[in-house]
Amino acid sequence: MDIRRIGTRSSGNGPAEHFTGTVRIEPLFQSPAPARALGVSVTFEPCARTAWHTHPLGQTLIVTAGCGLVQSWGGAIETIRPGDVVWCPPGEKHWHGATATTAMTHIAIVEQLDGKAVDWMEKVTDEHYQAGSSAE
């Protein structure tokens, strides 16, 4: 058994090449091999969001605070709130983030395939985001 105490993991800013706006990432866990799961808590300030991306084995998002947005490629932008759980299937192109007026925090859980958990793509444009920000 391994207990990781609060305050012993260093959080950091979401890298600008993969995020728009102010994003804070706090590592929660990374399971040792042969397990593949890892989890992070991510806080998006208003208007902050991920770039489009996929996960080789999918992703589960658990909204813990605030109000956010999520969209699969070609689908509608959906509003997500605390208690909502979002499953993004393997290879599904999607993005997620805060609404225009409210920050959002979620726990993201993924599994790594051959050491890779995410494939990053192009950024969500301001025009695209703003078209959906009324979904709040």
C-alpha positions in Angstrom: 0.0 0.0 0.0 1.2 3.5 -0.8 -0.5 6.6 0.7 0.3 9.9 -1.1 -0.4 12.6 1.4 -1.9 15.9 0.3 0.7 18.5 -0.3 3.4 16.0 -1.3 2.6 16.3 -5.0 3.7 19.3 -7.0 1.0 21.0 -9.1 1.8 23.1 -12.2 0.4 25.2 -15.0 -1.1 23.5 -18.0 1.3 23.9 -20.9 0.3 26.6 -23.4 0.8 24.3 -26.4 -2.1 22.1 -25.1 -4.3 24.6 -23.2 -5.8 28.0 -23.8 -6.1 30.2 -20.7 -5.2 29.6 -17.1 -5.1 25.9 -16.2 -3.7 24.3 -13.0 -2.9 20.6 -13.0 -2.5 18.6 -9.7 -1.2 15.0 -10.1 -3.2 12.6 -8.0 -1.8 9.2 -8.8 0.2 7.2 -11.4 -0.2 3.4 -10.8 3.0 1.4 -11.0 3.4 -1.3 -13.8 1.7 -3.5 -14.7 -1.2 -1.2 -13.9 -1.7 1.7 -16.4 -4.0 4.1 -14.7 -3.2 7.7 -13.8 -5.3 10.6 -12.5 -5.0 14.3 -12.2 -7.2 17.1 -10.9 -7.4 19.9 -13.4 -8.8 23.4 -12.7 -9.8 25.6 -15.6 -10.3 29.3 -15.0 -13.2 31.0 -16.9 -12.7 30.6 -20.7 -9.8 28.1 -20.2 -9.9 24.8 -22.1 -7.9 22.0 -23.6 -6.9 21.6 -27.2 -8.6 18.9 -29.2 -7.2 15.6 -28.2 -7.7 11.8 -28.0 -6.8 9.1 -25.6 -5.7 5.6 -26.8 -7.7 3.9 -24.0 -10.3 6.5 -23.3 -10.8 9.0 -20.5 -13.1 9.5 -17.6 -13.8 13.0 -16.3 -15.5 13.5 -12.9 -16.6 17.1 -12.4 -15.9 18.2 -8.8 -16.6 22.0 -8.9 -17.8 24.8 -11.1 -19.4 24.6 -14.5 -17.7 23.4 -17.7 -18.1 22.5 -21.3 -17.2 19.3 -23.2 -17.5 18.4 -26.9 -16.8 15.5 -29.1 -15.7 16.2 -32.7 -18.9 16.8 -34.7 -21.1 16.8 -31.7 -22.9 19.5 -29.7 -21.1 21.4 -26.9 -22.5 20.1 -23.6 -22.5 21.8 -20.2 -21.1 19.7 -17.3 -21.5 20.3 -13.6 -20.3 18.8 -10.2 -21.2 15.2 -10.0 -21.3 14.7 -13.7 -19.2 11.8 -15.1 -18.0 12.0 -18.7 -16.6 9.0 -20.6 -14.6 9.7 -23.7 -14.1 6.5 -25.7 -10.7 5.5 -27.0 -9.7 7.6 -30.0 -12.6 10.0 -29.7 -11.5 13.6 -30.6 -12.7 16.0 -27.9 -12.0 19.0 -25.7 -13.2 20.2 -22.3 -12.8 23.3 -20.1 -14.6 26.0 -18.1 -17.5 28.1 -19.3 -16.9 31.8 -20.1 -18.0 33.0 -16.6 -17.3 30.1 -14.2 -14.2 28.1 -13.4 -14.4 24.3 -13.5 -12.4 21.5 -11.8 -12.5 17.9 -12.8 -10.6 14.7 -12.0 -9.3 13.1 -15.2 -8.5 9.4 -15.2 -6.8 7.7 -18.1 -4.9 4.5 -18.9 -1.6 4.5 -20.7 -1.0 2.4 -23.8 2.8 1.7 -24.3 3.5 4.7 -22.0 1.2 7.1 -23.9 -2.0 8.6 -22.4 -3.0 11.4 -24.8 -2.5 12.6 -28.4 -2.7 16.3 -28.6 -4.1 18.1 -31.7 -5.0 21.6 -32.8 -6.3 24.2 -30.3 -10.0 25.0 -30.0 -10.4 28.4 -31.7 -11.9 31.4 -29.8 -14.7 31.5 -32.4 -15.6 27.9 -31.9 -15.4 28.2 -28.1 -17.5 31.4 -28.0 -20.2 29.7 -30.2 -20.7 27.1 -27.5 -20.1 29.3 -24.4 -23.8 30.2 -24.4 -24.4 26.5 -23.5 -23.8 27.5 -19.9 
